[in-house]
Amino acid sequence: MEEEVLVKVENISKKFCKSLKRSLWYGMHDIAHEFTGHKGGDELRKDEFWALKDISFELKRGECLGLIGHNGAGKSTLLKTLNGLIKPDKGKITMKGRVCALIELGAGFNPILTGRENIYINASVLGLTKKEIDAKFDDIVDFAEIGEFIDTPFQNYSSGMKIRLGFAVAIQMEPDVLLVDEVLAVGDLGFVIKCLNRISEILPLTATIFVSHNMPMISRICTRIIYFVDGLISFVGNDIPQGIEHYSSSFKIAEMQDQGSGEIQLEEISLRKTVNDQYILHNYIHENGDSLNFLIKLKIKQKTPAFFLSIIIFNQKLIEAVSCFSRENSEQFNSNSDDFSVNLSIPALYLNRGCHTITIVATDAITSKMLCRTTNAISFFVRSKFQGWATCILPGKWEKLTNIEQNGS
């Protein structure tokens, strides 16, 4: 039996004005036109821009749609439009059942009232009856982990306590449509895991729209994905890794920076691969599992008897994914000239899909003094068939066992 469509968005658009004075004037002008039955056109007036433009999609019960994109791309505007906080300039939105929005948790709580009083007021606003609140009260308090502070004024709560209470109240609604906007970006790890587990429990029963910059979370809970660019849909589909790749490849790499004493300077670094036993310049796209070779050219400003070299590969979240130290191989270098070149070969490099950057470090072999550290020396993109979230990926060897081998005979 096919699941019912709970969210249907048909060609909605929303425009904003950068100028406050013009925005107020345009607003009065548009209200007057509505009274006369005249609908506004697609033309942008001075200082206006499209926050959303011709957005359409459907969402069924049991589906989770992830919305990704850079700040200002239109994700939160779409969520507020779906929640009724913003009226679209054109298009149609159809939503069935009870809607719950996890947006700016705790924003509607009264700071003077206690946690207990805020639970009853906020839950009532969300659509729960007093009988329903009474039945769920203990679960809300237990989930929020604020039992001993339940009768303390809300203004005395820490930011984490406020978020926990807001989430605990909102998640008890058992909604048909769930809207989630970056509410898990803060808070301690234990509570984030608890929230994700709770969301996972209700996902099969709801149509969920999830906005986040956290790609592991998007990958974990979403069944479909939309990538926004300047209010437009750039990618939509069930291929979560491909959508994340579109988003990841749009990041700009920070400029190269030099640190250290300056006795050694990076002059050039390039990526090479082997073709017919010959090195050729690489196009900075790495196929997972291929070998990778770094040609490193240094300028020796001050003669050093012995030094070590290392490279560090960072992923796009600036997490150290791979380190390679010449010290580990007892490889130390010296140079009798001003120019020095070395080739580093990595036989098979397995990394997560996405953009990576290289940092080069040279240290004195005797004093461990940092002679050179060049961050963002070069970047390359790893292309993979899937998206995982460990910092590196091991291929392994998978062998099916016979019945005799399974039994240990």
N, C-alpha and C positions, 0 to 999 in steps of 0.2 A: 504494500500500500504506500503510495507516494505521500511524503510529508507535505503539510500545508505551508503555503508561503505566508510568513508572518511580517516580513518587511518588504515593501515594494517601493522603490524610488524611481521616478520617471522624469528624466530631463530637468532636474532641479538646478537652478543657478542662483547665486547670491553675489551682489556687488556691494562694496564698501567705498567710502570716500576718505581720502587722506586728510582733508581739511575739516575741522570740527564745524566751523561756521557754515561752510557749504553743505556739510552733512545735515545740519539742522534745517537749512533752507530746502534741500532736496527732499527731506522727510516730510515737511509740510506740503510741499508741492505734490508728492506722491499720494499723500492722504487725500488731498483735494481731488486728485484724479480718480482715486478709488470710489469716492462718493459719486462722481459723475459716470462711473462705469468704464472709464478709460484705463487701459492697461499700458504700462510702460513698455518701451521697446528694448531691443538688444543694444542700443547705442550707449556708449559710455560718455557721461558728462565730464566736465573738467575735474581732475583729481580723483576720479573714480577708477576702480579696478575690480576685476572678477576674482572673488575669493573662491567661488565654485562656479564651474561652467559645464552645463549639460551632463550632469552626473546621473547615471542610471544603473541599477542592479536590483536583484531579488535575493532574499535570504529565507531559507526554510528552517523549521525547527530541527535542532541537532547540528546546524552548521555554525561555524565561527569564522567571521570575516575579519582579517587583520588589515588595518589601515596604517600604512607607513609613508614616510616622506620627511623632508627637512622641515624645520620650523617655518611656519607661514605658508605651508603648501596647501592647507585647506582641511586637514584632518579634524581638528577640534571644531571648526566651523560646521562641518558636516554633522558631527555628533550633536552639537547644540541645536542644529536645525531639526534633526530627528527627534530630539527631546522636547521640541516646541519652544525653546528659549529664543530662537531666531526664526523669523519668517522668511522663507525663500522669495526671491523676486519673481520667479516663475517655476513651473514644474509642479509635480504632485507627489505626496508622500502618503502611503497607506501602511498603517501598523495595526496589528491585531493583538488583543490580549493585554495583559498588564505589563507596563514598561518600567524598568528599573534602570536608573542612570547612576553609575559610580563615577561622578565627576566632582572634583573639588570637595572631597569628603570633609564633613564637619562645618562646611561654610554656612549652613543654615541653622546651626546651633546657637542658642542664646548663651552668651558668656556668663551671665549672672546666675542662671538656673543651674541646678545640679545635673549630674549625668543621668540620674533616674528620671528627672522631669524632662530633660531633653530627649530621652529615648521615647517617651510617650508622645511628645509633641511632634518630633521628627517622623516617627513611624506613622502617626496619624496623617501627616502631610503626604507621605508616600502611599497612603491608601489602605493601611491596616486598621481594623476596628479595635476597640479597647479590649474585647475578648481575645482577639488574635495576638495583641501585644502582650496581654497577661500570660498567654500560653507560651510565648516565645521569649519572655523577658529574661529568664535565667540563662537561656542559650545565648542571648545577646551579650549578657554580662560576662559569661564564661569565655566566649569567643574573643571579646575585647580585652580580657585579662585585666580588668580594672575593679574587681570585686570590692576591695577595701576602700576604693575612692568613689564608689557609685553615688554617694551623697555629698560629694565635694563639688563646689562650683566649677563649671566647665572651664572658666578662664584660668583656673589654677592647674589645668592639665598640661602635660608636656605636649609638644607637637605630635610625637608618636602616639600618645594616648588618645588624642583627638582623632587621628586618622583611624586608629583601631576601632574606636567607638562608632565613627561614621560608617566604616565598612561593615561592622557587625550588624548595625541597624539595617543598612540598605540590602545586604545579602539575604536577609530573612524574608524578603518579599516573595520569594519563589516566583520570579517573573517569567513571562513568555518571551519578552525581548529584554536583553541585557546589554547596556551600553557602558563600556569601560574605557576611561581616558587617563592613562599614566598614573593611576592611583597606587600602583605597586612600585613606583620609582623611588619611593622613600620608605623608611622603616627598617627594622632589623631583619636579618635573614630568616630567622625562625618564623616571624609573622608573615613575611612574603610567601614562604613555603606553605603556611597554613591557608593563606588566601588563595594561592594557586590550586591547592587541593580542593578547597571549597568550590572554586569556580569549575574545576574539572568534574565535580559531582553533579552540578546543575547543567553543564553544557549539553548533554543529550536531550534535555527537556526544554531548552531555550534556543532562540536565534540570537547569537551574540556578535556584537561588533566591538572589536578590541583595538584601541589606539596605543601604540607604544614605540619608543626608540630602541627597545631592548629586543634584538633579533632572536636570541635564544627563547624568550617568552613567546614571541610571534610563532617561531618554529614549533614550539611545544604544543600550543593549544589551538592554532588556527587551521582551518581546512581550506580556506581560500584567502587570497590576498589582493589588495589594491595599492598600487604605488602612485602617489600624487606628486605632481610637479606643477606649481603655480596654479592650483585650482583645477587642473585637468587630470584625467586618469591617464597615466603613462603606461601602466601595466595592470592587467587584471587576469586572474586565473587560479587554477588549483595547484599549479606548480610553485610551491612556497619557496624552494631554493632559487628558482629563476627570478622570482619577484625580489627576493633579498639581494640577489646579484645585481639587478638593475639599480637598486638603492645604494648598495655598497660601492659600485663603480662610479657613482657620482661625487664621491667625496674628493675634496682637494687635499693633496698632501702638503704638509707644512714645509717651509723652506729649509734648506740645508743649514745647519749650524755647526760651527767649529768651537771646540773646547780643548782644554789641556794646556800644556806649557808652550806649545807651538814649535817645539824642537823638530817635530815631524808634522808634515801637512799632507792631507789627501789631495792628490792632483787629479786623479781620474779613477772611476770605477765603472765597469760595464759587465753585463751578463753575457755569457757565451754558452753555446751548446756544441756538442760534437756531432759532426756529419762526415761520414767516411773517414774517421780518424783525424778530421781537421776541425779546429775551432772556428766557429763563425759567430758574428755578433747576434745576440738574441733579441727578439722583439718585445721583451719584457712581459710576455704572457707565458706562464709556466703551467704545463700540463702535469697534473698531480702524478707523482711517481717517476717522472723523468729525472735525469741527472741535471745538475746545475753547476755552472762554473763562474766564478767571479774573478775578473782580471782587475787587480788593484795596483795602481801606480801612486807612489809616494814621493814627496820632495823632502829630502833630508836637510834640514836647516842647521842642525848641529850634530856632529858625529856622535853616535852612541855605540858603545862596545857590543851590546846585545839587547834586543828588545823582542817582546812577544806581540803577536797580532791576534785579534779576535773580531768576529762579526756577530751581531745580534740581530735577529729577524723579529720585528714587531708586527702584530696584526693590526687591523684598523681600529681596534679598541685600545691600542697602545699597551697591549699585554705582550710580554716577552714570550714568543712562541718557540724559538730555536736559538741556541748559542753554540758557537764553534770556536774553541780556543786552541791556538797553536801550542800553548803550554801543556795541554793534555797529551799531545804527541811528542813532548819534549823538543818541539821545533822552535828554536830561537834564531833571530836574524841579526845580521849586521851589514853595513854597507860602506864601501870605500869611496863611493861617488855620491853626488848630490841626488841622483835619480835611483829609484828602487822599484822593482816590479815583482809581483808574486801572483800566482794563480792558485785559487782555492777550489777544489773539486768536491762536490757532494754527490755521491753515486746515485742516490734516489731520495728525493725530497718530497715528503707527504705533508701537506698543510691543508687547512681549511680553505674553502673557496673565499675569495675576496682579495682586497688590496693589502700588500705588506710593504714595509719599509726596512731599510738596512742601516745599521749603525756600525761604524768602523772604529776600533779602539787599538791604540798602540801603547804599550807600557814598558818601562825599563825593566829588564830581566833581573836586575840586581836590587834596585830600590823600590820597585813597583810604582814608580812615579808615572803618572799619566802624561805621556808625551803628545798624544793626539786622541781626540774623540770627536768624530763627525757624525752627528745625528741626521737622519733623513738623507743619507748620502745618495740613495737611489731607491726607487719603488718598482714593484712588479706585481702583476695580478695572477693569482692562482686560479686556474680553471679546473673544476672538479665535477663529477657526475652527480654528486649529492652535497648536502649541507649538514655538517655535524657541528658540534660546539666545543669539542676539546681543542686545545691549542695546536695539537698535531694529530695526525692520523696514521695508524700502523696498519699495513696491509694484512699481515698474518697469513697463515696457511691453513685452510679449512679442509679437513678430510673426514668423510663419512666413515664411521666404524661399522664393521660387520657385527652380527649378533655375538659371535665368539669373542671378538675384541671388547664389546660392551660388557660382557660378563667376566672379563679378565682372564679367560682361559687361554 
